[in-house]
Amino acid sequence: MAAVGDEAAAMDSISREPAAQPAALHPAAGGAAPAERPDPAAESPAAAPKKTGTNSDGGVETAEEAVEPAESDINELCSEMFDKMALFLQGELTATCEDYRLLENMNKLTSLKYMEMKDISVNISCNLQDLNNKYASLQPYLDQINKIEEQVSSLEQAAYKLDAYSKKLEARFKKLEKR
Amino acid sequence: MASADSQSRFGQSVKGLLSDKVGSCSGDVIALTRQVLKGSRSQELLGQAARNMVLQEDAILHSEDSLRKMSIITTHLQYQQEAIQKNVEHSKNLQDQLSHLLK
C-alpha cells in the first residue's frame, strides 16, 4: 500500500512537469542506467525500490523516472520466455513441414511403384516383340499347313469318288453274276 | 480510448505494465504466426493432395496387378510358341507324303 502511494506521488510529480520532459529524459536515462547496473545491489529488497527525486535547477523542477530494481532471475526468465516462444513457433511450423514430408514419402513410394511397373512393361514389350518375330518366322509353316489342309480336302474328295465308283462296280458285278 | 487505457493502467505498477505488454506482444506474435499459416492455406492444400493420392492408390495397385497378369500371359504365349515350333517341323514330311499320294 505504501508502495502504491509512493508510485502515485512519483506519477504526480512526473505529470506536473510536462515542459521539463526533455530535461527529465536525460536524467531519466541517467537514472535508468544506474538502476540497471547495480543488479547485484538490487538483491537487497530492504533498499529503496524507487528512485524519485526532484531537482530544482534555475527555477526548473525535474523529476526522475520511478523504477524498480531488476530481479536477479529476470534474465533467466526472459531467456526462458524467448526459448519457449521459439519452441512454440517451431512447433507451429513443424506441422506444415511434416505434411510436406508425408507427401514427399508418398511420392517416393509411388515413384518406386511406377518404376517397378515400368520394368515389368519393358519386359513385356521385349517378350511380345520376340513373340511377334517368332510368329512371323512361323508364317511359312502356317502356309504349309494351309496347303496340307487343301491337299487333305482334295484327298478326301478323291476318296469319296473312289468309294462311290467301287460301290457302282460292286452293284454291276452283282447284276452280271445274277444273269 | 488511449485515455481510458491510461486510466485503467494508472493504478498498476511498472512491473505489471511491463508484464502485460510482454504478454500482449507474445499473443500478437502467436496470432500473427497462426494468421500467416492460415492465410497460406498450406494445411488444406497438402491435406487435399494427400487425400487425392490415397484415392489413386487403388488404381495404381490394380494397374500393377494387370501388368503382372500380362507378364504371366506373355510367358505362357512363349511356351505355346515353342511347342508350335516343335510340331510345325513335321509338316514338311507330311506335305511330301500328301503330294506323293495325290500324284
Interface residues (C-beta under 8 A of the other chain):
Chain A: A3 V4 E7 M11 A66 V67 E68 M81 M85 F88 L89 E92 L93 A95 T96 D99 Y100 L102 L103 M106 N107 T110 K113 Y114 E116 M117 I120 S121 N123 I124 N127 L128 D130 L131 K134 Y135 L138 Y141 L142 Q144 I145 K147 I148 Q151 V152 S154 L155 A158
Chain B: F10 G11 S13 V14 K15 V22 S26 V29 I30 T33 R34 L37 S42 Q43 L46 G47 A49 A50 M53 I60 S63 E64 L67 R68 M70 S71 T74 T75 L77 Q78 Q81 I84 Q85 V88 E89 S91 K92 L94 Q95 L98 S99 L101 L102
